[in-house]
Amino acid sequence: VIPNFFTPNKPRRTREEVRRDLGIDGKFLVLHMSSLRSVKRIDLLLRTIAMSKNRERIRLLIMAGGPFDAYEPLLDKLELRDIVIVRQNTPVVDEYVEAADAGLYTSEYESFGLSILETMFYGKPVVAFRVGGIPEVIGDCCPLYPFGDVAAAAAGLDMLIESADLARKLGERGRNRALEQFSADRILPRYEELYRRVIADVGG
């Protein structure tokens, strides 16, 4: 098995410019990036934010690769209308990851978790469930929580909000792991070696 890799781009705008554009006024910016397919469990994402004891300090930015319409009723039910910001099909996300304070991912399954890896590359701590390939990506750099335990995930998010030192420490650990395990320099040679073996087998 050869894992995915990621190469971050240089953000076109500064962290301050993006946050000013989003109008978050010093709030703790939580980022979620996904296609919004059912397996991504956006319902659990919203419920996690709703259960945070620091919800008034949070802004949740959803970088949506699909329609958000199905979750509008839950947004109102949980009274998160003023907390959630949705950006649809944004081609370049690097500047938003750089502007965030943490990533939140509540999938019921992930074969790998490329959005999580992108978040890690920018030194942002991640809150996620222990499912699929996510533990392989995150390793021991951030705590993971049982699937569906939104209370535990919300408590984990609260710890990051309440301790800038902890958030920075976990973010740095994540970035170091991403660079050491999932950089292009490390992964591409494995693909090249695989291709060489296949070509040799075919030629033989």
VEXRO-12905 format. One record per residue (C-alpha): y, x, z; residue in three letters. Coordinates in steps of 0.05 Angstrom, whole numbers, padded with zeros to 5 digits, always signed. Example, Ala and Ser with C-alpha at 12.3 -4.5 7.8 and 13.67 -1.06 7.14 Angstrom:
# residues 2
-00090+00246+00156ALA
-00021+00273+00143SER
***
This chain:
# residues 204
+00000+00000+00000VAL
+00068+00027-00020ILE
+00126-00006+00016PRO
+00193-00028-00012ASN
+00253+00017-00006PHE
+00328+00006-00006PHE
+00388+00047-00027THR
+00454+00022+00003PRO
+00516+00017-00040ASN
+00586+00036-00018LYS
+00621-00029+00004PRO
+00680-00047-00040ARG
+00720-00073+00020ARG
+00726-00048+00091THR
+00694-00082+00150ARG
+00762-00106+00173GLU
+00780-00135+00105GLU
+00716-00175+00101VAL
+00722-00201+00172ARG
+00794-00220+00159ARG
+00773-00257+00096ASP
+00720-00294+00135LEU
+00771-00312+00188GLY
+00726-00294+00246ILE
+00780-00267+00292ASP
+00740-00218+00333GLY
+00677-00261+00339LYS
+00607-00232+00340PHE
+00584-00238+00268LEU
+00511-00254+00259VAL
+00483-00245+00188LEU
+00425-00280+00154HIS
+00407-00264+00082MET
+00352-00303+00046SER
+00332-00350-00010SER
+00332-00407+00041LEU
+00261-00426+00020ARG
+00222-00467+00071SER
+00185-00405+00096VAL
+00251-00375+00118LYS
+00257-00430+00171ARG
+00331-00442+00169ILE
+00320-00497+00220ASP
+00298-00445+00271LEU
+00356-00400+00251LEU
+00406-00455+00267LEU
+00369-00475+00331ARG
+00370-00403+00355THR
+00446-00400+00347ILE
+00452-00468+00382ALA
+00412-00443+00442MET
+00455-00381+00452SER
+00495-00383+00516LYS
+00548-00345+00477ASN
+00551-00392+00418ARG
+00626-00400+00422GLU
+00632-00325+00411ARG
+00587-00326+00349ILE
+00599-00336+00276ARG
+00536-00342+00234LEU
+00543-00318+00162LEU
+00488-00343+00116ILE
+00483-00306+00050MET
+00445-00360+00013ALA
+00404-00348-00049GLY
+00389-00422-00054GLY
+00419-00490-00038PRO
+00439-00504+00034PHE
+00445-00580+00026ASP
+00380-00596+00062ALA
+00406-00565+00126TYR
+00474-00599+00129GLU
+00449-00656+00174PRO
+00420-00606+00224LEU
+00485-00567+00223LEU
+00521-00629+00246ASP
+00467-00650+00296LYS
+00471-00582+00330LEU
+00547-00583+00327GLU
+00550-00517+00290LEU
+00598-00537+00235ARG
+00653-00492+00260ASP
+00606-00434+00273ILE
+00567-00427+00208VAL
+00595-00397+00144ILE
+00554-00403+00080VAL
+00564-00358+00019ARG
+00523-00378-00042GLN
+00491-00329-00091ASN
+00537-00271-00075THR
+00515-00214-00121PRO
+00539-00157-00076VAL
+00522-00164-00003VAL
+00534-00093+00023ASP
+00604-00106+00048GLU
+00581-00167+00087TYR
+00524-00128+00120VAL
+00574-00074+00139GLU
+00620-00127+00169ALA
+00565-00159+00211ALA
+00547-00143+00283ASP
+00473-00162+00280ALA
+00421-00194+00235GLY
+00380-00256+00252LEU
+00316-00273+00214TYR
+00270-00330+00233THR
+00217-00332+00178SER
+00148-00359+00192GLU
+00121-00305+00146TYR
+00147-00243+00110GLU
+00104-00196+00069SER
+00156-00142+00081PHE
+00227-00165+00097GLY
+00275-00131+00049LEU
+00336-00165+00079SER
+00317-00139+00147ILE
+00312-00069+00117LEU
+00381-00076+00085GLU
+00409-00097+00153THR
+00377-00036+00186MET
+00404+00012+00135PHE
+00474-00007+00156TYR
+00459+00006+00229GLY
+00458-00067+00252LYS
+00408-00090+00305PRO
+00359-00144+00283VAL
+00332-00205+00319VAL
+00268-00231+00287ALA
+00200-00261+00299PHE
+00137-00218+00301ARG
+00105-00244+00237VAL
+00076-00214+00173GLY
+00103-00146+00153GLY
+00164-00149+00198ILE
+00134-00106+00253PRO
+00118-00053+00200GLU
+00190-00051+00178VAL
+00223-00054+00247ILE
+00173-00012+00286GLY
+00197-00004+00357ASP
+00271+00000+00342CYS
+00286-00072+00361CYS
+00248-00124+00403PRO
+00210-00177+00365LEU
+00194-00247+00390TYR
+00136-00296+00383PRO
+00143-00341+00323PHE
+00182-00404+00338GLY
+00206-00382+00407ASP
+00280-00396+00394VAL
+00296-00390+00468ALA
+00271-00318+00469ALA
+00307-00302+00403ALA
+00371-00332+00430ALA
+00365-00291+00494ALA
+00354-00229+00452GLY
+00417-00245+00412LEU
+00455-00257+00476ASP
+00436-00187+00501MET
+00468-00157+00438LEU
+00530-00198+00446ILE
+00538-00180+00519GLU
+00524-00105+00511SER
+00559-00068+00455ALA
+00523-00005+00477ASP
+00455-00037+00469LEU
+00473-00066+00401ALA
+00497+00003+00378ARG
+00435+00038+00405LYS
+00387-00010+00372LEU
+00427-00008+00307GLY
+00424+00068+00306GLU
+00349+00067+00319ARG
+00340+00018+00262GLY
+00382+00060+00214ARG
+00344+00123+00231ASN
+00277+00088+00219ARG
+00302+00059+00153ALA
+00324+00128+00129LEU
+00261+00163+00153GLU
+00210+00112+00129GLN
+00240+00070+00072PHE
+00290+00112+00033SER
+00283+00121-00042ALA
+00271+00196-00032ASP
+00210+00180+00010ARG
+00181+00121-00028ILE
+00193+00137-00102LEU
+00148+00198-00102PRO
+00091+00154-00078ARG
+00101+00108-00138TYR
+00103+00168-00185GLU
+00039+00195-00156GLU
+00005+00128-00164LEU
+00027+00124-00237TYR
+00001+00195-00249ARG
-00067+00176-00221ARG
-00071+00113-00263VAL
-00051+00150-00326ILE
-00103+00204-00311ALA
-00157+00152-00299ASP
-00140+00116-00365VAL
-00138+00182-00402GLY
-00204+00203-00372GLY
***
